[in-house]
């Protein structure tokens, strides 16, 4: 079976089939109606390169070295010994290709047979190049794994634009008065103006998705192709992209397998680490359990009820831009979300595109300054631990970590996250302000680490003798 992976840039869950009431996404919605819409799908980190590396490796970024953005002076790279989707599927006899946005590296670790990298927003060009690729695969009869990376709806290089001007009236103009302001943002003019432009770019993305799906049908490949659609991270606004709040990491994931039951709404908690095992399952390749964290989604693809063992996900963020250092981890269940903010003493950083946005400049002029329901101070300065009841507090605003009534839950969540950090060899598992991994070779020789996250300069003495 062939595999077609369609990646939207910065879409978040801003699509009709995920409940966004004012955005037109008929082609994405139709794909969901034909296949499975995962309602509880999560990336590990809300940053473009890092999230894509999770998709392609089945590992978290602290395991692969793709700690942040790949391009330019950021220069984060995946370790050379990490198996990736193109390498593994090459070995499985697939022809592998990528068209559009790539944003991971180095090339020798991601050895697509066909690499046509572009940052174009011209979805017609993307569709034409995809048609050419698929036609050749049809002619040769070789199974393919093709990724199409759309740049939309990522911001452009202006302060409030999304690259809409060059496409004229191909996509509908939306009035700022007609947008739906999501709850993670304040309802102010600047936010509405940017959302109106964002809506147009989402429509363009959807138009491109429709072109590619039509090509798949025209070439009579749809009945032999698993189609996967997702977004790499949340929408490009504060409180979403670059954060581990749900607006940044709770994302669309749609899969359409030939012959499956249509219109499945799957409630299981799934991770983007599950995607590579799913691709290998399709290819009939045996995954090495020591090389990735996820599980194939194919056995639960048509389930409409929660299945045992699919009840929690984890995430790992360390950088966005190289100057945006803010290591943090999360664990989420269907109801609760736990965050461990490793460098909580630092202010939470603004990425360059969000800092320069018109929406942020409008937000910071308000009195009081609120980002959704969150005071600005709580957005920028966060405690070492956060615990949220998402049933009553979906915006993750009311931190229960210091509530004595939730002490037992906090302890359980902390333990589960730390067990996961140990299992994944996370260098940012800290004790006494130092990485446990960095000093683990001293532990057999008598070093004892205090049972505290941070170093205390007012009480520096070790709690046990060496």
N, C-alpha and C positions, 0 to 999 in steps of 0.2 A: 504493500500500500504506500502511496506517496504521502508526503507531509507538506502542507503549506502553512507557514507561520506568518501572521500579519500583526505587526507591532505598531500601535499608535503612540505618538510621543506626547506625554503630558495630558492625556485624555482624562485620567481618573475614571470615575463612574458617570461622567457627564454624557449619558446616552439615554435614549428613550426607554429601551428595554430594562434599564436599571433605575427607572423611576424619575429621571430628569424631565420635568413636564414641558419645558419650552424649547428644547433642542430637537431639530429634525434629523433623525438617524435611521431612515427607513431600511437601508441595506444591512446595517448592523443588526437592527431589530429583526429583520427577516432571517438572518443567519441564526440568531438565537431561537427563533420560532421553529427552525428546521433541525436544531441540534440541542445541546445542553448549555444552559446558562448557569454557571457556578455563582451562587449568590454570596458565598463566603470565601472568596479567593484573595490571597494576600501575597504581595511581594515582600522580600526581606528588607528592602531599603528603598526610599523614595528619591532615588538619584539615578539619572539616565544610564550612564555606563555601568554603574554598579548593579543595577537591577537587571540589565541585559546579561551581565556575566552570570548572574544567578540562573537565568533562563537557560543559558548555554552550558552550564557546568553542573547544575544540580547541587551546588555548594553555596554557602554564604560567603560574603566578601572577605571576612576575616580569615577564611580558609584559602582563598585563591589569590590574594594580593591585589585584587581589583577594588581597592579601598574607596576610590572616588572616580572622578571624571578622567577619561583617557586622553582627550585632545589637548593640544597646546602645552602650556607650561605646567599643567596639572600632572600629566604624564603617568598616571597610574596604569599598571600593567598586570595582567594575569600571569601567575607563576608559570614557568616553562614546562613543568611536569604535570600540569592539570589537564586531564582529559576533557575535551569539549565536544559539543554536538557535531560540528562539522568533521572533526577528526574521527569520532566514533562511528558516525554514519558513513563516512568515506570507507572505513574498514568493513562496514556491513554491506558494501556494494551499492550505496546510493550515490547519485550525483548531487553534490551540495552547491547551493548558490545563495547569494545575498544581493539584493537590489535596494538602493536607497541608503538609509542611515545604517552605519555599522557601529562605530563608537566603542569598540573594545579592541584590545590588542594584547600582545603583538601578533602580526599576521601569521607567523609560523605556529602559534598556538591555536589560531582559528583559521585552518587551512581550507576555506571554501574553494571548490573547484572553479567557480565563477563568482567573481567579486566585482560588482558594478556600483561603486560607492558614489553617492550623490546627496547633497543637502537641498535638492530642488523641492519646491512646493507644487510643482506642476504634476498633478496626479495623472494627467493624460500621458505624460512622458513615462511615469512609473508604470502605468498600465501597458503602454506599448512595449517597454523593455521586458515586462513580465510575460506578455504574449509571445515575444520572440524566444525567451528562455523556455517557456512551456511547450512551444511548438517543436523546438529541437528535442526536448525530452520525449515528446510524443513520437517523433520520427525515429528516435534511437531506441525507444522501448525500455529505457533504464529508469528505475524508480528514482524519485528526486526528493530532496529536502530543501525547499526554497523558503528563505526568509525575505519578506518585503518590509523594510523599515521606513515608515512614513515620518516626515519631519513635523507634519501637522498633528496636533494644534500647538506646537511649541511657539513661544514668543519669537518675534523677529528681532532685529538689532535696534529697533526704535524703543521708545519708552512705553508705548501702549499698544503696539501693533502686532498683528499676527499674519503679515504677508498677504493681505487680501487685495491690495490695490491692483496688482497686475492681472487679476482674473476677471475684472469687470463685473458683469451681472450674472456670472455662472452660478454664484451662490447668493442666497437671499440676504438682503440688508435687513438687519434686525434693529428695531428701536430700543434704546436703553430702557425705555419704560416697559418693554415687553419681556425683559429677561427675568429669570427667577434667581434671586440672590441666595446662594446656598448658605446654610446656617453657620458655616465656618468663617464667613466674611460679614463685614458690616454693610448695611444698605446705605451707601453714599453714592453721589453722582459719579465719582471717578471709578468706583468698582463697577457700576452699571455700564459705563462707557466701555470699559475694557471687556466686560462679559459679552457685550453686543458684538464686538470684533471677534472675540473668542468663538462665539456661536457660529459665525461665518466660516471660520477655519475648521470647526468640527464638521460642518456640513460638507466642506471640501474633502475632508478625510473620508467621510461616509460615501461621497460620490466616487472617490478612488477605490474604496473597498468594493463597491458595486461593479465597477469596471473589471476588476480582477476576478470576482466571482462569476461574472458573465463570461469572461474568457475561459475560465475553467470549464464551464458548461459547454461553450461553443466547441472546445477541443475534445469534448466527451471524456474529460478527465475527472469530473466531479464524483462519479461512482467509484473511483479508485483512489480518492484523496481524503485524508484527514485534514480538515481545516481548523486552525486554531487562531483565535483573535484575542488580543489583550492590549493593555496599556502598560508602559514601563513604570509609571508612577502617577501620582495625583496631579490635579490641575495646577497650572503655574501661577499660583497665588499663595500669599501668606497663609499659614495654618494648614497647608497641604503639602506641596512639593518641598522636599528636603526634611520633612518631619516624619516621625513614626506615629503621629496621630492617624486615626483611621482615614481621614481625608487624603492622606498621603500614600497609604499602603493598602487600603481595602479597595480592590480594583476589579475591573471587568475581566472575565475569562469565559470565553465561549468556545466550545468544541463541537464540531459536526463530523461524526463518523458515518461513512456510508452504511445504510441499512438500519441505523439506530431509530429508536422511537423519537419522534419530534417533540419539541416544546417542553423539554425537561427543565425544571427548576431544581437545581441540586443544592441542598442546604449544608453540605459537609464543609468543614474548615479545611481548605487546601492551600498549599504553598506553591510559589513559583519554583521551588526546588523539586516539585513533583513533575515538572514538564519534561526534563531530559529523560528520566526513567520512562515516561509515557511514550516519548519518541522511540526509545530503544525497544520498548514493548511492541510498538507498531512494526518495527524493522525486524523483529524476531531475534534481536541481539540480547545477550545475557548481561545485565548491568553488574558491575563490580560493587558490592555493597560498601566496600571500604572507600570508594571514590566519590560517593554522592550521598546526600541525606534524604532525598525524597523517595516516593513510591509512585508506581504507575497509577494514573487516574482511570485507566480503561476499565478495571473491574468495578468501579463505582459510577461509571459515566451516566448510567440511566437510573440511578437511585434518586428517588424523590423524598427519602427520609434519611435521617442521620444514621451513620453506620459506626459501629464500634471502632475506636482507634483513630477516628477522624475528628477529634474534638479540641485540638489546639495547634497553634502555629507559633513560630518564633521569627524574630527579625534582628538585623544587625546593620547599623549605620555607623560609619566612622568619619568619612569626609564627603563633601560634595566637591566644591572647588578645593584646591590644595590649601587655601587659606581658611577654609571652613571646617576646622577641626572641632568636632563635637561627638565623641564616641558615646553611643547609646544603644541599648538592646531592649527588646520587648518580648513578652509572651502574651498570647491572646487566646481566650476560650470563647465560647459562644456568648458569655455574659460579661466576663471580666478582662481587663487589660492591665498588665503590669509593665512599667518602664523602669529600667535601671540606667540612670544617667551617670556615666563614669566620671566625666569631667564637669560635674555640675557647677563647680565654682566659676567656670567660664560663662560669659554671656552667650546665649544661643546666637549663632551667626546668621546674617542675611546673605543669601547668594546674590551675585551681582545683578542678575536679571530682575530679581524681585525687589532689591533695594532701589533700582532705578525706575521701577514701574510707577505709573501715574496713580495706581490704586494705593500703593504704600505712601506716596507723598500726600494723598488725600487723607488716608487713615491717620497719619501722624499729626495732622492739623486739628483733629477732633478733640473735644474736651468733655468727658475723659476719653483717652485713647483706648478703644476696644477693638480686638480682632475677633469677630464673631461675638461670642459671649465671654471671651477670655480677655482680662485686662492685659495691657501691653507688658507690664512688669512680669506677669506670670508666663508670658510667651518667651521673654528674653532671659529671665532668671528662674531656673527650675531647680527643684530639690533633688537629692540623690535618688529618691524613689517616688514613683507615682503609681497609684492604684485607682482604677475607675470601674464603677458599675455601669456598664454600657446600656443596661436595660432602662435605667433611670437617668442616665447622663451620657447620651451618645456623643456629645461634643467633647468629652474628656476634659471637663472643667473643674469638677469638684473632687479634689484629690483626697482619697480615703486612707492614705498611707499612715497618717498620724492619728487615725481614729481608733481608739482602743477596742471598739466593737469589731474591727476588722483585723485585729492583730494576728489571729490564727490564719486567716486567708492570706495576709501579706507574707507571713512566714512560709506558707506553702508555695506561693507564687515565686518568692525569692529562691527557695530551694529548687524548684523545677527549672527556673532559668539558669541557675548556677550549674545544675547537673548537665543541662544542654551546653553551657559554655565549656565545661570540662570535656564533654563528648566531642565537641567540635574544635577543641584545642584553641580556644579563643585567647589571644594575647591580652585582651582587655578584661580578663577576669582579675580583679585587683584585690589585694589585701594590704592594709597599712600604706596605701598610696603607691604600691609597686605591683607590676605584673607578676602573677604567680608563675607564669611560664618562664619569665626572665630569671627567676631565682630558684626554680624547682630543683636544679642540680645541687643546691646547697641543703635542701631539706633532709636527705639521708645522712648529712653530716652534722645535724644538730640545730639547724636554723628552724625557729618556730615563728610563724606569722601570727600577729594578733588578729582576732576575729572582729575586724572593723574594716570598712571600705577605705577610709582615707587616713593619711598620716596626720597626727595631731602634734603640731609644733609646741603646744603648751603642755603636752604630756608625751614626750618622745621616748621615754624609757620603754623597753620591750616588756610585754605583759608576762612573758615567761623567760627563763634564763637560757642562754645558748650553751 
